[in-house]
Amino acid sequence: MELISPTDLAKERVLTVQDYFLFSLQTVANLFRKPLYFADMIQQADTIGVGSLPIVVLTGFFTGAVLALQASNTLERFGSITLVGQLVSTSMVRELGPVLTSLMVAGRNSSGMASELGSMVVTEQIDAMRALGTDPMKKLVTPRMVATVFMLFFLAIISDLVGLVGGLAIAKLLLRLDARQYWANAWESLVFQDVFMGLIKPVIFGFIIATIGCFYGMNARGGTQGVGRATTQAMVAASVLILAMDLIVTRFLMATLSYR
Amino acid sequence: MSAPTVPLDSATAPTNDISAPVIVFEDVVMSFGDNEVLRGVSFHLPRGETKAVFGVAGSGKSLILKLALGLIRPDSGRIVVLGEDVTQMPEEQLFALRGKIGMVFQESALFDSLTVRENVAYRLMEEHGVYDEDIDRRVREALRFVELEHTLDLNPSELSGGMRRRVAIARAIITQPELLLYDSPTGGLDPVTSNTIIELIVKQRDVNKTSALLVTHRLQDAFTMATHQFDKQTNRMIALPPGQHCDVPMSFLVLRDGKVIFDGDLHNLAQSQDEYIQEYIS
C-alpha cells in the first residue's frame, strides 16, 4: 500500500470540502434555473419519505418509550414521576426526534443515493445523460435535495408524535400514570423555541443527507469497489456531519432565541 | 503521414456551410496526472464522412470522442465541432450543441431504471413540447431501423449485449443528429452480432449521410465499412468491387504514443510504409 504524505492528505481533504461546498451551491442555484424536474421530485419524495416511514416510526416509538423508562427511574427518586411527559416531549421535539430521524434516513438514503449515482457514473450513464443534453445536477441532484428536505421535515414531526406515544405507552402500562396528565404535561411544557428548534433541524439535516449522498455518488471512481467506498463514505460523512451540525445549530439557536 | 491541418476560421463557419468540416482537432493536448495521453493531436472530419480511429488500449481513442462532445476539456489546443469551439463553451451552451450529436457508448450506457422505449425516447421527452403520439412514432421508427421494435417494453437488463448496442444506436439516431460518435460499438461482441452493428452504422452513413467518428480496435470492422455500401433495395450491405472503394466516404486515423501517425483513406493505409502501421494492419 502506497503511503500518502500528511501534507498531501490535508490538501486532499481541503479540496474535498471545497468541492462539496461548490457542489451544494450549484444544487441550490439550480432551483432558480429551468428546467425544474417536478416529476422527479415527487418520485424521490415517495422513495425517500414514504419509503423511510416504517423505520422512522419504529425508531421514534422505541426512543420515546425508552426515554420514559430511563427518566422514570431518576424522577421517582425526587418524587416527580409525573414529569415524565415533559421530559419525553422536550427531549423528543428538540433533539432526539430530528437527530435520530435524520440518522436513520441518512443510513437508508444517503448511502442509497451514493450507490445509485455512483453506479451511474461508473457505467457511463451520467456521461450519457450529459451527451443527451441533460444536466445531471438538475435532473438527479436537485430533485433529491428538495425531496429530502421536504420529507424529512414531516418525518421528524411524525417521529416526535410517535415518540410521545411510545412514552405514553410506558407511562400508562408500566408507571401507572394517568394518560391525560401525561399529555397535558407533555403539551404544556413545550414552548415556541422548542418547536422552532425541532423544525429547523430536519431542514438542515435533510440538505446534508442529500448533498453528501449525491456528492460521493457523483464523485465515485474505480468500478464497483469505488461505488462501495462511496456508499460507506457517504453514510459516515452524513452521520458525523449531522451530529456536528446539531451541536452548532443547538448552540446558535439557544443563543439567538433567548432560551430559558 | 501527418494529419492535414484545416484553418480554424473556416472550421468555425456556420454549421449550414456544407464544405466546413464537422470536427476539427487542432494541436490538442490532454494529460491525466503525469500521463500525457494526447500530445498535440490534429485532424479534421469532413461532412458526410466516417472516420475510424485506431490505436492500442490507452492510446486515447475514447478520450477523443469525449473531448469532441465537450464532456472533458483539453489541457491545450482547440476543438471545433459543428462550427462551435467546444473548448471555450460553458456547460449550459454545450447541452444545446450536444442535441445535434449522437453518441454510442462503449458499454451502451443505457439507463437501467428506464425501459427500452423510455431510453430511446429520452431526448424527445426532455425536449418537451413533443406530443406522446409523435414520440411513440419516432421511437418505433428508430427501433425498426435497428430491427428491435419488439423490445419496446423490455428493460435493458433483459437484453443481450448486442441488443443493448443496437438500442444505444437507436437512442443516438432518434433526433437524426448531424454527427454520430461511436465508442467501440462492436467491442466484446461475437462476429455475427458485430456484423449486424457494422451494417447499421453503414446504413446510417449511406442512407442518412451522417458524419461519424468511430473508435474501434477491430480493423476488420473498419475494412468492411470501407469496402461495402448499403443497398436500399435489398436492405442489406453489399461488397463493392475494388475500383469503387474510393467512392466510400470512409477514412482512417491511427494514434501512437499520443500522436496521429496516419490520417487517410483505405488505399493510403494499405500503401503506408510505416512499420508500425504495417504491423498493425497485418
Boltz contact constraints between the chains, C-beta under 6 A:
constraints:
  - contact:
      token1: [A, 124]
      token2: [B, 105]
      max_distance: 6.0
  - contact:
      token1: [A, 124]
      token2: [B, 109]
      max_distance: 6.0
  - contact:
      token1: [A, 125]
      token2: [B, 109]
      max_distance: 6.0
  - contact:
      token1: [A, 125]
      token2: [B, 111]
      max_distance: 6.0
  - contact:
      token1: [A, 127]
      token2: [B, 71]
      max_distance: 6.0
  - contact:
      token1: [A, 128]
      token2: [B, 105]
      max_distance: 6.0
  - contact:
      token1: [A, 128]
      token2: [B, 109]
      max_distance: 6.0
  - contact:
      token1: [A, 130]
      token2: [B, 71]
      max_distance: 6.0
  - contact:
      token1: [A, 131]
      token2: [B, 69]
      max_distance: 6.0
  - contact:
      token1: [A, 131]
      token2: [B, 98]
      max_distance: 6.0
  - contact:
      token1: [A, 131]
      token2: [B, 103]
      max_distance: 6.0
  - contact:
      token1: [A, 132]
      token2: [B, 122]
      max_distance: 6.0
  - contact:
      token1: [A, 132]
      token2: [B, 123]
      max_distance: 6.0
  - contact:
      token1: [A, 133]
      token2: [B, 95]
      max_distance: 6.0
  - contact:
      token1: [A, 133]
      token2: [B, 98]
      max_distance: 6.0
  - contact:
      token1: [A, 133]
      token2: [B, 99]
      max_distance: 6.0
  - contact:
      token1: [A, 134]
      token2: [B, 126]
      max_distance: 6.0
